[in-house]
Amino acid sequence: QVQLVESGGGLVQAGGSLRLSCAASGRTRGTYAMGWFRQAPGKEREFVAAISWSGGMTAYADSVKGRFTISRDNAKNTVYLQMNSLKSEDTAVYYCAADRTFRRRLSYLRPDYDYWGQGTQVTVSS
């Protein structure tokens, strides 16, 4: 089992920045790809970004491309999501997730991710 704990959410004005962190514990040995998803009120959980175990491959949703950056520090078992130029439509609960299956490409599909955190709220005021 892998436990994931997100942190770093909060209230920020439009145009501002936040950095989310996701700390992994438990059976963290292995080549897990990691992803960030978000869920706004009344909407389905959607893909935001993903990163390979080595960090050499990343993927982003079109809505955040150029504004968000995903990174990881495997020595600290932590994944980050740097969010810049935030917009009101970025308001959501943000979840990190771990994919334990080796894939040629990063997945943006929720069912492909095996472990999930509890989420952290990000609210962007306009």
Backbone as a ProteinNet text record, in pm:
[ID]
protein_1_A
[PRIMARY]
QVQLVESGGGLVQAGGSLRLSCAASGRTRGTYAMGWFRQAPGKEREFVAAISWSGGMTAYADSVKGRFTISRDNAKNTVYLQMNSLKSEDTAVYYCAADRTFRRRLSYLRPDYDYWGQGTQVTVSS
[TERTIARY]
82.9	0	86.7	36.9	102.7	4.3	51.1	-31.4	18.4	-76.8	-45.6	-113.6	-38.1	-92.5	-57.4	-161.5	-141.5	-137.5	-68.5	-65.3	-35.7	-54.7	-21	-137.5	-257	-374.3	-407.8	-500.9	-543	-619.2	-633.8	-705.4	-603.3	-619.2	-526.8	-605.9	-556.4	-622.2	-586.6	-674.3	-647.9	-516.3	-437.6	-306	-194.6	-232.5	-134.3	-82.6	-2.7	61.1	45	48.5	52.3	138.6	198.3	269.8	211.1	159.9	107.8	216.5	209.5	301.1	222	278.9	218.2	327.3	315.6	414	364.9	450.5	416.4	485.5	415.4	473.7	420.6	478.8	439.6	530.7	472.5	551.2	584.2	676.8	709.3	816.5	877.8	979.3	911.9	961.1	899.8	892.3	871.5	873	731.8	683.7	549.7	550.2	463	430.4	331	333.5	245.4	162.5	43.8	-43.3	-114	-159.7	-247.2	-379.7	-487	-621.5	-690.2	-802.5	-879.5	-1028.4	-1105.2	-1250.2	-1315.7	-1385.4	-1460.9	-1602.2	-1670.5	-1807.4	-1898	-1967	-2060.8	-1998.1	-1866.5	-1798.2	-1723.9	-1688.8	-1612.3	-1465.9	-1400.3	-1257.3	-1184.4	-1094.7	-1026.7	-876	-810.6	-664.6	-606.1	-496.8	-425.6	-284.4	-208.1	-69.5	-20.8	85.1	146.1	295.3	368.5	513.6	561.1	658.5	714.9	802	839.8	919.7	1050.9	1114.2	1243.4	1228.9	1107.7	1087.4	1114.8	1156.9	1194.6	1077.8	961.5	842.3	731.4	668.5	557.4	443.5	324.6	207	113.9	42.4	-45.1	-177.2	-281.2	-407.3	-389.9	-460.5	-448.6	-482.1	-574.5	-621.2	-515.3	-410.5	-308.1	-170.1	-159.1	-30.3	26.6	151.7	215.7	200.2	110.2	88.3	128.7	108.7	139.8	263.6	340.1	457.5	458.5	469.1	478.4	625	665.2	801.8	801.3	913.4	920.6	1061.8	1069	1195.5	1185.1	1241.7	1227	1298.3	1401.7	1471.3	1379.1	1285.8	1191.3	1054.3	1040.1	910.6	800.1	830.5	736.8	721.3	599.1	565.9	508.1	539.4	496.4	412.9	328.6	256.9	267.1	349.8	362.7	255.5	172.4	60	77.2	93.9	110.6	-5.8	-19.9	-125.5	-260.3	-291.7	-415.1	-538.5	-639.7	-766	-877.7	-991.2	-1103.1	-1145.9	-1132	-1171.5	-1075.7	-964.8	-875.5	-922.6	-1025.4	-1077.7	-1130.1	-1077.6	-1113.9	-1041.6	-1079.8	-1000.3	-898.7	-773.3	-665	-619.5	-609.3	-570.4	-443	-354.7	-243.5	-273.4	-211.5	-237.6	-111.8	-101.7	13.7	-29.5	44.7	19.5	133.4	106.7	213.6	239.9	167.1	185.1	282	377.2	469	395.8	401.6	335.7	432.3	411.5	496.3	463.3	338.7	297	230.6	239.3	171.4	20.5	-48.7	-193.1	-263.7	-372.1	-458.9	-592.4	-600	-725.2	-728	-834.4	-846.1	-832.4	-896	-886.5	-744.8	-655.3	-518.7	-436.4	-488.1	-414.6	-464.1	-368.6	-400.2	-418.5	-349	-353.6	-385.3	-464.5	-510.1	-494.8	-466.5	-467.5	-607.1	-618.3	-747.7	-784	-686.4	-714.3	-683.2	-657.2	-634.9	-710.8	-778.7	-864.6	-782.9	-807.4	-750.4	-866.5	-866.6	-971.4	-906.5	-948.1	-894.4	-1004.2	-980.4	-1080	-1053.6	-1161.8	-1146.9	-1161
-119.3	0	124.7	226.1	356.8	459.8	540.1	648.5	780.7	862.7	991.2	1102.3	1205.4	1318.4	1447.8	1520.1	1647.7	1761.7	1867.3	1988.8	2107.3	2226.3	2346.2	2420.5	2364.6	2433.9	2556.9	2636.8	2755.3	2850.7	2972.2	3077.7	3172.9	3202.4	3291.5	3376.8	3494.8	3581.7	3538.1	3570.6	3541.2	3605.5	3529.9	3575.9	3532.7	3483.6	3441.5	3300.8	3253	3122.1	3040.9	2910.9	2816.5	2698.8	2634	2509.5	2400	2298.9	2183.2	2078.1	2005.3	1894.5	1768.4	1656.8	1526.4	1435.6	1400.4	1314.8	1170.8	1081.4	939.3	864.6	766	680.2	539.1	446	306.8	237.2	158.8	82.8	171	263	359.9	311.3	197.3	147.1	96.1	141.9	102.1	220.2	192.2	299	349.6	429.9	484.5	613.6	621.3	751.1	818.6	949.5	1023.4	1123.2	1146.5	1241	1332.9	1444.1	1536.2	1543.7	1537.2	1553.8	1661.4	1709.7	1806.9	1785.6	1827.7	1815	1940.3	2008.2	2126.9	2085.6	2169.1	2134.9	2105.9	1993.3	1956.9	1903.8	1884	1835.6	1706.7	1635.9	1514	1546.1	1449.9	1464.9	1460.1	1555.3	1564.7	1564.7	1519.1	1513	1652.8	1672.4	1800	1781.4	1689.4	1671.4	1535.5	1486.4	1360.5	1366.7	1282	1278.6	1134.9	1097.4	963.2	949.6	825.3	803	879.6	881.7	950.1	1101.5	1146.4	1289.2	1333.7	1241	1276.6	1296.3	1253.5	1267.2	1332.6	1432.8	1500.6	1518	1536.2	1559.2	1654.9	1737.2	1836.9	1843.8	1878.3	1911.3	2043.3	2057.8	2181	2304.9	2289.7	2403.6	2460.5	2381.6	2428	2439.5	2395.4	2395.8	2537.5	2550.7	2681.8	2757.2	2710.3	2776.1	2687	2556.6	2462.5	2382.1	2344	2260.1	2149.1	2026.3	1912.1	1871.6	1833.9	1788.9	1688.5	1622.8	1526.7	1519.6	1479.9	1456.5	1316.6	1219.8	1081.3	1055.6	1130.3	1113.9	1151.2	1240.1	1282.8	1218.9	1134.4	1071.1	1175.7	1282.9	1394.1	1440.9	1471.7	1527.3	1666.7	1756.2	1894.7	1937.3	2034.4	2098.6	2249.1	2313.9	2458.9	2518.9	2602.5	2660.5	2812.4	2864.3	3008.2	3063.4	3194.1	3261.9	3196.5	3175.5	3104.3	3181.8	3105.9	3162.2	3108.9	3175.4	3131.4	2989.6	2954.4	2820	2711	2749.5	2650.2	2608.5	2673.3	2638.7	2495.2	2415.4	2273.3	2208.6	2086.5	2001.9	1929.9	1937.5	1876.8	1748.6	1643.6	1512.1	1466	1403.9	1336.1	1186.1	1119.1	977.8	909	779.2	699.9	587.9	570.9	466.8	367.1	244	146.8	61.3	84.5	6.8	78.3	0.9	59.8	82.4	203.8	237.3	313.4	297.9	371.7	519.4	549.3	688.5	714.5	835.5	873.1	867.9	823.1	810.9	933.3	971.3	1077.1	1019.7	887.7	821	787	824.7	798.2	649.2	557.1	416.1	359.2	426.2	375.4	403.9	487.9	525.3	441.9	385.8	285.7	344.3	450.2	508.6	657.5	704.7	843.4	906.4	1035.6	1110.8	1161.4	1232.4	1283.2	1416.6	1481.1	1606.2	1729.2	1839.3	1968.1	2074.1	2162.4	2261.3	2379.8	2416.1	2537.5	2627.2	2747.9	2844.4	2970	3007.4	3125.5	3230.1	3342.2	3449.5	3546.1	3589.6	3680	3825.1
0	0	0	-62.6	-66	-12.7	79.4	131.8	72.1	29.8	-31.8	47.6	79.4	154.9	82.5	40.7	-27.4	73.8	36.3	117	26	81	6.2	-54	-40	-92.8	-9.7	-60.4	12.3	-76.1	-25.4	-96.8	-157.9	-285	-354.7	-452.7	-479.3	-576.9	-718.5	-809.7	-950.3	-991.7	-1066.4	-1107.3	-1014	-898.8	-800.2	-824.4	-728.9	-740.8	-612.9	-629.6	-519	-559.9	-462.3	-488.4	-401.2	-466	-395.2	-380.6	-270.4	-246.4	-221.1	-257.2	-231	-176.8	-50.2	14.8	15.3	-28.5	-34	78.7	133.3	236.2	216.1	289.8	273.7	175.1	86.5	-10.2	-129.9	-108.2	-213	-308.4	-277	-368.4	-494.1	-605.9	-732.6	-825.2	-950.3	-1049.8	-1073.6	-981.4	-994	-1074.3	-1169.4	-1227.2	-1132.6	-1130.8	-1040.5	-1119.9	-1072	-1140.2	-1043.3	-1096.9	-1023.9	-1099.1	-1024.1	-1076.2	-993.9	-1044.1	-966.9	-990.4	-891.2	-900.5	-847.5	-936.2	-898.4	-857.2	-780.4	-736.9	-855.5	-849.2	-954.5	-1080.7	-1080.3	-1199.8	-1170.5	-1276.9	-1260.3	-1231.7	-1169.9	-1145.4	-1279.4	-1300.8	-1429	-1412.1	-1516.2	-1519.3	-1525.8	-1453.5	-1456	-1512.4	-1452	-1493.7	-1445.9	-1510.4	-1470	-1495.8	-1424.1	-1438	-1422.8	-1502.3	-1493.7	-1369.4	-1338.4	-1218.4	-1223.9	-1339.2	-1352.4	-1361.5	-1389.8	-1410.8	-1552.9	-1636	-1772.5	-1866.1	-1823.9	-1907.5	-1826.7	-1882.6	-1817.6	-1917.9	-1864.1	-1947.1	-1873.5	-1950.7	-1891.3	-1966.6	-1892.9	-1957.5	-2031.5	-2140.4	-2218.8	-2136.1	-2042.8	-1964.3	-1870.8	-1841.4	-1747.7	-1811.9	-1934.9	-2001.8	-2009	-1970.5	-1969.8	-1839.2	-1752.9	-1623.3	-1505.9	-1520.3	-1412.8	-1449.5	-1346.8	-1366.5	-1262.1	-1309.1	-1218.6	-1207.1	-1087.6	-1064.7	-950.1	-928.7	-819.4	-764.5	-639.1	-570.3	-511.2	-578.6	-534	-401.8	-373	-244.6	-128.1	-154.2	-51.2	-70	-170.7	-200	-212.5	-281.6	-290.3	-434.6	-469.6	-600.5	-578.2	-669.3	-655.2	-776.5	-753	-862.8	-840.5	-919.7	-913.8	-1003.5	-945.3	-1018.9	-1023.8	-1142.3	-1163.4	-1244.4	-1242.1	-1318.7	-1295.4	-1170.4	-1136.1	-1177.6	-1217.6	-1261.3	-1172.5	-1174.8	-1091.3	-1129.2	-1255.7	-1299.1	-1252.9	-1189.7	-1130	-990.9	-939.8	-808.5	-807.8	-716.7	-710.5	-593.1	-565	-476.1	-564	-526.2	-603	-535.2	-616.3	-567.5	-637	-561.4	-627.1	-629.2	-723.4	-743.8	-795.9	-768.7	-809.6	-903.7	-1009.4	-1109.3	-1101.9	-1059	-1038.5	-1162	-1268.7	-1391.3	-1484.9	-1536.2	-1632.2	-1764.8	-1814.5	-1941.9	-2029.9	-2158.9	-2251.8	-2250.5	-2216.3	-2208.5	-2074.7	-2028.6	-1905.3	-1927.2	-1824.9	-1837	-1781.5	-1845.1	-1794.7	-1746.5	-1738.5	-1703.1	-1554.8	-1487.4	-1344.2	-1308.1	-1383.5	-1345	-1350.3	-1420.8	-1431.3	-1306.1	-1220	-1098.7	-981.6	-908.7	-806.6	-667.5	-637.9	-503.1	-515.1	-418.6	-420.1	-282.5	-283.6	-159.8	-128.7	-17.2	27.1	-35.4	-95.4	-164.9	-81.4	-151	-86.1	-165.5	-93.7	-158.3	-208.8	-331.9	-390.8	-431.8	-379.9	-412.5	-468.3	-588.3	-654.6	-661.6	-597.7	-596.7	-711.4	-772.7	-888	-846.6
[MASK]
++++++++++++++++++++++++++++++++++++++++++++++++++++++++++++++++++++++++++++++++++++++++++++++++++++++++++++++++++++++++++++++

